[in-house]
Amino acid sequence: MAKGRNLLNTELQVINIGLDLFYHSLLTQNVTAVQVDWKPRPKLDPKLELILSKIL
């Protein structure tokens, strides 16, 4: 139980993957945060997937 209490007494640090709005909201609240610009891969035709997997 002591570890849980310790966690609540430490500075919040966030890695945000996704919405810029959430990231900027954290910054306005003086939360240490970094933004990761990540998007899921689009769904492609299976033939195109195969071609891309060979060249990437």
VMD Tcl script that builds the backbone (N, CA, C; Angstrom):
set m [mol new atoms 168]
animate dup $m
set s [atomselect $m all]
$s set {name element resname resid chain x y z} {
  {N N MET 1 A 0.823 -1.202 0.000}
  {CA C MET 1 A 0.000 0.000 0.000}
  {C C MET 1 A 0.862 1.258 0.000}
  {N N ALA 2 A 2.048 1.198 0.604}
  {CA C ALA 2 A 2.923 2.374 0.669}
  {C C ALA 2 A 3.370 2.803 -0.717}
  {N N LYS 3 A 3.592 1.853 -1.630}
  {CA C LYS 3 A 4.010 2.207 -2.986}
  {C C LYS 3 A 2.921 3.003 -3.703}
  {N N GLY 4 A 1.687 2.652 -3.509}
  {CA C GLY 4 A 0.573 3.371 -4.118}
  {C C GLY 4 A 0.498 4.803 -3.622}
  {N N ARG 5 A 0.724 5.004 -2.375}
  {CA C ARG 5 A 0.717 6.362 -1.809}
  {C C ARG 5 A 1.878 7.175 -2.361}
  {N N ASN 6 A 3.037 6.541 -2.533}
  {CA C ASN 6 A 4.195 7.204 -3.096}
  {C C ASN 6 A 3.917 7.676 -4.523}
  {N N LEU 7 A 3.241 6.873 -5.285}
  {CA C LEU 7 A 2.920 7.195 -6.670}
  {C C LEU 7 A 2.085 8.468 -6.757}
  {N N LEU 8 A 1.160 8.635 -5.850}
  {CA C LEU 8 A 0.291 9.806 -5.866}
  {C C LEU 8 A 1.005 11.074 -5.413}
  {N N ASN 9 A 2.145 10.931 -4.806}
  {CA C ASN 9 A 2.895 12.096 -4.335}
  {C C ASN 9 A 4.020 12.503 -5.277}
  {N N THR 10 A 4.117 11.872 -6.446}
  {CA C THR 10 A 5.163 12.210 -7.410}
  {C C THR 10 A 4.587 13.087 -8.516}
  {N N GLU 11 A 5.488 13.794 -9.203}
  {CA C GLU 11 A 5.069 14.671 -10.297}
  {C C GLU 11 A 4.563 13.836 -11.467}
  {N N LEU 12 A 3.444 14.243 -12.021}
  {CA C LEU 12 A 2.859 13.551 -13.161}
  {C C LEU 12 A 3.673 13.843 -14.410}
  {N N GLN 13 A 4.035 12.800 -15.150}
  {CA C GLN 13 A 4.743 12.930 -16.421}
  {C C GLN 13 A 4.009 12.064 -17.433}
  {N N VAL 14 A 3.663 12.667 -18.588}
  {CA C VAL 14 A 2.789 11.989 -19.542}
  {C C VAL 14 A 3.444 11.903 -20.909}
  {N N ILE 15 A 3.311 10.747 -21.544}
  {CA C ILE 15 A 3.641 10.584 -22.956}
  {C C ILE 15 A 2.294 10.472 -23.660}
  {N N ASN 16 A 1.953 11.464 -24.450}
  {CA C ASN 16 A 0.657 11.482 -25.128}
  {C C ASN 16 A 0.820 10.976 -26.565}
  {N N ILE 17 A 0.047 9.966 -26.894}
  {CA C ILE 17 A 0.045 9.418 -28.253}
  {C C ILE 17 A -1.352 9.650 -28.800}
  {N N GLY 18 A -1.469 10.649 -29.647}
  {CA C GLY 18 A -2.789 10.884 -30.218}
  {C C GLY 18 A -3.175 12.342 -30.246}
  {N N LEU 19 A -4.252 12.645 -29.589}
  {CA C LEU 19 A -4.878 13.959 -29.701}
  {C C LEU 19 A -4.006 15.099 -29.195}
  {N N ASP 20 A -3.731 16.066 -30.083}
  {CA C ASP 20 A -2.975 17.260 -29.699}
  {C C ASP 20 A -3.709 18.050 -28.620}
  {N N LEU 21 A -5.032 18.033 -28.685}
  {CA C LEU 21 A -5.844 18.776 -27.719}
  {C C LEU 21 A -5.556 18.311 -26.290}
  {N N PHE 22 A -5.438 17.008 -26.112}
  {CA C PHE 22 A -5.134 16.459 -24.786}
  {C C PHE 22 A -3.749 16.906 -24.333}
  {N N TYR 23 A -2.781 16.864 -25.230}
  {CA C TYR 23 A -1.416 17.289 -24.923}
  {C C TYR 23 A -1.381 18.757 -24.482}
  {N N HIS 24 A -2.029 19.615 -25.247}
  {CA C HIS 24 A -2.029 21.042 -24.917}
  {C C HIS 24 A -2.786 21.321 -23.612}
  {N N SER 25 A -3.791 20.543 -23.346}
  {CA C SER 25 A -4.521 20.675 -22.089}
  {C C SER 25 A -3.613 20.346 -20.900}
  {N N LEU 26 A -2.792 19.320 -21.052}
  {CA C LEU 26 A -1.834 18.970 -19.995}
  {C C LEU 26 A -0.843 20.104 -19.764}
  {N N LEU 27 A -0.342 20.680 -20.861}
  {CA C LEU 27 A 0.636 21.764 -20.732}
  {C C LEU 27 A 0.053 22.975 -20.012}
  {N N THR 28 A -1.205 23.289 -20.293}
  {CA C THR 28 A -1.818 24.450 -19.627}
  {C C THR 28 A -1.995 24.214 -18.130}
  {N N GLN 29 A -1.954 22.934 -17.731}
  {CA C GLN 29 A -2.056 22.603 -16.307}
  {C C GLN 29 A -0.682 22.361 -15.677}
  {N N ASN 30 A 0.375 22.788 -16.411}
  {CA C ASN 30 A 1.761 22.639 -15.946}
  {C C ASN 30 A 2.165 21.189 -15.687}
  {N N VAL 31 A 1.638 20.284 -16.491}
  {CA C VAL 31 A 2.019 18.872 -16.416}
  {C C VAL 31 A 3.147 18.646 -17.419}
  {N N THR 32 A 4.180 17.945 -16.998}
  {CA C THR 32 A 5.266 17.587 -17.904}
  {C C THR 32 A 4.734 16.562 -18.900}
  {N N ALA 33 A 4.812 16.903 -20.209}
  {CA C ALA 33 A 4.254 16.020 -21.219}
  {C C ALA 33 A 5.049 16.116 -22.509}
  {N N VAL 34 A 5.059 15.019 -23.247}
  {CA C VAL 34 A 5.619 14.999 -24.596}
  {C C VAL 34 A 4.556 14.449 -25.535}
  {N N GLN 35 A 4.569 14.943 -26.754}
  {CA C GLN 35 A 3.594 14.522 -27.760}
  {C C GLN 35 A 4.290 13.610 -28.768}
  {N N VAL 36 A 3.702 12.462 -29.045}
  {CA C VAL 36 A 4.206 11.549 -30.063}
  {C C VAL 36 A 3.248 11.613 -31.248}
  {N N ASP 37 A 3.787 11.970 -32.399}
  {CA C ASP 37 A 2.969 12.060 -33.609}
  {C C ASP 37 A 2.881 10.668 -34.228}
  {N N TRP 38 A 1.833 9.955 -33.914}
  {CA C TRP 38 A 1.666 8.581 -34.377}
  {C C TRP 38 A 0.264 8.404 -34.928}
  {N N LYS 39 A 0.174 7.685 -36.007}
  {CA C LYS 39 A -1.125 7.345 -36.589}
  {C C LYS 39 A -1.093 5.874 -36.976}
  {N N PRO 40 A -2.194 5.171 -36.806}
  {CA C PRO 40 A -2.203 3.759 -37.210}
  {C C PRO 40 A -2.062 3.636 -38.729}
  {N N ARG 41 A -1.502 2.539 -39.145}
  {CA C ARG 41 A -1.352 2.296 -40.573}
  {C C ARG 41 A -2.727 2.151 -41.225}
  {N N PRO 42 A -2.886 2.703 -42.413}
  {CA C PRO 42 A -4.177 2.556 -43.099}
  {C C PRO 42 A -4.353 1.128 -43.605}
  {N N LYS 43 A -5.603 0.731 -43.752}
  {CA C LYS 43 A -5.911 -0.581 -44.323}
  {C C LYS 43 A -5.701 -0.499 -45.826}
  {N N LEU 44 A -4.909 -1.410 -46.346}
  {CA C LEU 44 A -4.624 -1.439 -47.775}
  {C C LEU 44 A -5.065 -2.757 -48.377}
  {N N ASP 45 A -5.137 -2.752 -49.666}
  {CA C ASP 45 A -5.391 -3.981 -50.410}
  {C C ASP 45 A -4.274 -4.971 -50.069}
  {N N PRO 46 A -4.589 -6.241 -49.843}
  {CA C PRO 46 A -3.562 -7.222 -49.468}
  {C C PRO 46 A -2.380 -7.273 -50.449}
  {N N LYS 47 A -2.629 -7.081 -51.739}
  {CA C LYS 47 A -1.533 -7.105 -52.717}
  {C C LYS 47 A -0.589 -5.923 -52.484}
  {N N LEU 48 A -1.154 -4.754 -52.195}
  {CA C LEU 48 A -0.328 -3.589 -51.911}
  {C C LEU 48 A 0.457 -3.769 -50.611}
  {N N GLU 49 A -0.178 -4.372 -49.625}
  {CA C GLU 49 A 0.507 -4.660 -48.359}
  {C C GLU 49 A 1.752 -5.498 -48.604}
  {N N LEU 50 A 1.612 -6.531 -49.432}
  {CA C LEU 50 A 2.717 -7.416 -49.724}
  {C C LEU 50 A 3.853 -6.660 -50.427}
  {N N ILE 51 A 3.504 -5.858 -51.397}
  {CA C ILE 51 A 4.504 -5.078 -52.131}
  {C C ILE 51 A 5.243 -4.133 -51.190}
  {N N LEU 52 A 4.485 -3.415 -50.382}
  {CA C LEU 52 A 5.099 -2.470 -49.443}
  {C C LEU 52 A 5.976 -3.168 -48.408}
  {N N SER 53 A 5.554 -4.326 -47.951}
  {CA C SER 53 A 6.345 -5.055 -46.940}
  {C C SER 53 A 7.699 -5.479 -47.504}
  {N N LYS 54 A 7.764 -5.674 -48.810}
  {CA C LYS 54 A 9.018 -6.081 -49.430}
  {C C LYS 54 A 9.957 -4.906 -49.647}
  {N N ILE 55 A 9.417 -3.701 -49.853}
  {CA C ILE 55 A 10.292 -2.573 -50.141}
  {C C ILE 55 A 10.582 -1.698 -48.925}
  {N N LEU 56 A 9.805 -1.855 -47.870}
  {CA C LEU 56 A 10.046 -1.006 -46.680}
  {C C LEU 56 A 10.856 -1.730 -45.673}
}
mol reanalyze $m
mol bondsrecalc $m
mol representation Tube
mol addrep $m
